[in-house]
Amino acid sequence: MKVKLLDRKINEIEADFEVILVVDKNLNHEFIKDTDKFALFNYKGEGNLLLAESGRLYIGVKALEYDRVRTALASAYNALKGYAIKNFKIAFYKCGCDRRSTMAMVEGVLLGGYEFNKYKSDKKSSSLNEILISTQEYSGEQIDLQKANFGIEQGAITASAANFARDGVNEIPEIYTPEKMASEAEILASNYDDVSVKIYDEDFLREQNMNAFLAVNRSSAHPPRLIHLIYKPQRCLKRVVFVGKGLTYDSGGLSLKPADYMLTMKSDKSGALAAMGIIKGAAELELPFEIHAVIGATENMIGGDSYKPDDVLLSRSGVSIEVRNTDAEGRLVLADCLSYAQDLEPDLLIDMATLTGACVVGLGEYTSGIMGNSEELKRKFKDLSGSSGELFSILEFNDYLRELIKSSIADVSNCASSRYGGAITAGLFLDKFIKDEYKGKWLHLDIAGPAYLEKAWGYYAAGATGAGVRASLYFLQALAKELKDA
């Protein structure tokens, strides 16, 4: 899919179709060409009016905001992809800055046009492969061509990074094993001069006393892998380490999931793929940070060698863990990976995981939870990533909930003694493995809600969304600007 910015008025551009966003109820502006047809358009800031004979598509938009424009462009693509057309044209819609406005338009098309149809025998293709954006701005303002073109380039990169993660998450567990994830990381690193990778096997995990990680893997036919990707540009403002939960499949172990809950558990690797997608995006955006992605890849299966409720595991950091539920396995893998990650001496440490169903219950399917010890850092991530359109809510730690993960036999329990506050108690469990010097530099993102849905929403088809990828890239870009301006 190509997206081009043309320094011409919309009427001077030849295209098979024209897309017009209807931002308000005042139809008397130059973009509305079919006022006689608007009796057919029940406009309430939403809805589409397709006029095939005129070659025009009108899309209702409640406000000129980045994410509404993303959704509108995705809607336009999906409304027209079945037609025998090669392109459509659209005016420039300024939501804020010119760069982010074109980023949003490009992301809407590329994210909305994503499909995972590898296993379908009838693969429908579309001839629609070009979007032409006119510099004629909806509000009549002048636009900065250089910044707008830069936004097109950056929007394509961020959408591609998210779609890369979606491909991996959507892949089936029979194919996408820990070894497959490791090989994908090697392929990713080979594509960039400033990206390298280290792959460690179970022998290394034993040497490192990663016993919590190893326990989760014990009944899997596929050996675990610790994957360490490194993006290292010539100029580095900070060292940022992302840690991703890479459960390529999660049966729940001996604390077996109900059958319905096992479906979609291929998505339990979403945190890992998000970390890989961030490396891809960072390398292409040439971000001025040294960025590491530390990924714990394994399956959680069931067998005679399964780790058990009542077991006590000694983690890499020396913290002992009472196992109360083998389906609280992601936090065990992350505990050892976070210990390894802190040895890299990060300026910023962010873990990403589909960690708890409790987070989905509390925040809904479309919102991720942000946890950590620094109120300033949590707020900064939420604010600087805001224009990505990814939704986050800040969840607060408190000592009353900390009491619920105390163990009478070990240093900490992997499952709280109460069902309430489960997302936060999982975050507090991870906090137990963060050294004092990094507590103010650490964020935990629970992406369990938006990482994978079985119904389409917004500009996402059903399935994986690449949750966390674009938010992190937007955050890093804004942080880089903030540090340069300081």
Secondary structure, DSSP 8 states (H G I E B T S, - for coil): -EEEEESS-GGGS--SEEEEEE-SS---STT---GGGGGG---SS--EEEETTTTEEEEE-SS--HHHHHHHHHHHHHHHTTSS-SEEEEEE--SSSHHHHHHHHHHHHHHHT----TT-SS----S--EEEEEEEETT-----HHHHHHHHHHHHHHHHHHHHHHHHHHS-TTT--HHHHHHHHHHHHHT-TTEEEEEE-HHHHHHTT-HHHHHHHTT-SS--EEEEEEE--SS-S-EEEEEEEEEEEE--TTS---HHHHTTGGGGGHHHHHHHHHHHHHHHHT-SSEEEEEEEEEEE--STT---TT-EEE-TTS-EEE-S-TT--HHHHHHHHHHHHHTT--SEEEEEE---HHHHHHH-TTEEEEEES-HHHHHHHHHHTGGG--EEEE----HHHHGGG--SSSSEESS-SSSTTHHHHHHHHHHTTS-GGGGGGEEEEE-TTTTEESS-BTTB-SEE--TTHHHHHHHHHHHHHHHHH-
